[in-house]
Amino acid sequence: SPLAYSLQPVSAAPLAAGGAVLTFLGTDANGYAMTFDPTAKAPWTPPAALLTGGQPLTVAPTVAAGICGADAIAAVVQPAGVELVTLASGTWSPPAAPVSGTAAMSFATVATTP
């Protein structure tokens, strides 16, 4: 897919049953995610936008394994602050309100513990 190109490093996290998710900054300045299912005929999904209608991004989104019912969680740096989105059952959630106090951030990462 033409959207699956990035000039920046990607972020990856494990999913259940040997799967994986990766996030990246597309060359069109939008954040994308792809999931990997080793049992699927086409193991990688096409790139899916993490946010719609957002500002162009300047840094790649980061991803970590999910907790509390989410398969994964991603952090996306927007001018208004860092927004978090979660992956559950193959669908990314709408972004949560920007995390308080993050409007001046130029980079963010996300991590979880079991």
C-alpha positions as CSV (number, residue, x, y, z in Angstrom):
1,S,0.0,0.0,0.0
2,P,1.3,3.5,-0.8
3,L,0.3,4.5,2.8
4,A,2.7,2.0,4.3
5,Y,5.8,4.2,3.9
6,S,7.5,6.1,6.7
7,L,10.7,8.2,6.9
8,Q,10.7,7.7,10.7
9,P,11.1,4.6,12.9
10,V,8.1,2.5,13.6
11,S,6.8,1.4,17.0
12,A,5.7,-2.2,17.6
13,A,4.0,-4.2,20.4
14,P,3.0,-7.8,20.8
15,L,-0.6,-9.0,20.5
16,A,-2.1,-12.3,21.7
17,A,-1.4,-15.6,19.8
18,G,1.8,-14.4,18.2
19,G,0.3,-11.3,16.7
20,A,1.7,-7.8,16.6
21,V,0.7,-4.2,16.0
22,L,2.9,-1.5,14.6
23,T,2.3,2.3,14.4
24,F,4.1,4.7,12.1
25,L,4.1,8.2,10.7
26,G,3.1,8.0,7.0
27,T,4.8,10.2,4.4
28,D,1.5,12.2,4.3
29,A,2.0,13.3,8.0
30,N,-0.8,11.0,9.3
31,G,-0.4,8.3,12.0
32,Y,-1.2,4.7,10.9
33,A,-1.4,1.3,12.4
34,M,-1.1,-2.2,11.0
35,T,-1.8,-5.5,12.8
36,F,-0.2,-8.9,12.1
37,D,-2.0,-12.2,12.5
38,P,0.2,-15.2,11.8
39,T,-2.8,-17.4,11.1
40,A,-4.4,-15.1,8.5
41,K,-4.0,-15.7,4.7
42,A,-2.9,-12.1,4.4
43,P,-1.1,-11.7,7.8
44,W,-0.7,-7.9,7.7
45,T,-3.8,-5.6,7.6
46,P,-3.7,-2.6,5.4
47,P,-2.7,0.6,7.1
48,A,-5.5,2.2,9.2
49,A,-5.5,5.8,10.3
50,L,-5.2,6.2,14.0
51,L,-6.9,9.6,14.0
52,T,-9.2,11.3,11.5
53,G,-9.5,15.0,11.1
54,G,-6.4,15.7,13.2
55,Q,-3.6,18.1,12.6
56,P,-0.6,16.8,10.5
57,L,1.8,15.0,12.8
58,T,5.5,15.7,13.1
59,V,6.5,12.5,15.1
60,A,5.5,8.9,14.8
61,P,2.8,7.5,17.2
62,T,4.1,4.9,19.7
63,V,2.3,1.7,20.8
64,A,2.4,-0.7,23.7
65,A,0.6,-3.9,24.6
66,G,-2.9,-3.1,26.0
67,I,-4.4,-3.7,29.5
68,C,-7.9,-3.5,30.9
69,G,-9.6,-5.1,27.9
70,A,-7.6,-3.3,25.3
71,D,-5.3,-5.2,22.9
72,A,-3.0,-2.2,22.5
73,I,-2.7,1.4,23.4
74,A,-1.1,4.1,21.2
75,A,0.1,7.7,22.0
76,V,-0.3,10.3,19.3
77,V,1.3,13.8,19.7
78,Q,-1.1,16.5,18.5
79,P,-0.7,20.3,18.9
80,A,-3.3,20.3,21.7
81,G,-1.5,17.5,23.6
82,V,-1.0,13.8,23.6
83,E,-4.0,11.8,22.6
84,L,-4.4,8.1,23.5
85,V,-6.2,5.5,21.3
86,T,-6.8,1.9,22.1
87,L,-7.2,-1.2,19.9
88,A,-9.8,-3.8,20.9
89,S,-11.1,-6.6,18.7
90,G,-9.4,-5.1,15.6
91,T,-10.9,-1.6,16.0
92,W,-9.1,1.6,17.1
93,S,-11.1,3.8,19.5
94,P,-11.7,7.5,19.0
95,P,-9.0,9.5,20.8
96,A,-9.4,10.3,24.4
97,A,-9.2,14.0,25.3
98,P,-5.6,15.3,25.3
99,V,-3.7,14.3,28.4
100,S,-3.5,17.3,30.7
101,G,-0.3,19.2,30.7
102,T,1.0,17.7,27.4
103,A,0.3,20.6,24.9
104,A,4.0,21.6,24.7
105,M,5.3,18.1,24.2
106,S,7.1,17.2,21.0
107,F,7.4,13.5,21.7
108,A,5.6,10.9,23.8
109,T,5.9,7.2,24.4
110,V,3.6,4.7,26.0
111,A,4.2,1.6,28.1
112,T,2.2,-0.8,30.1
113,T,2.9,-3.4,32.8
114,P,1.1,-6.7,33.1
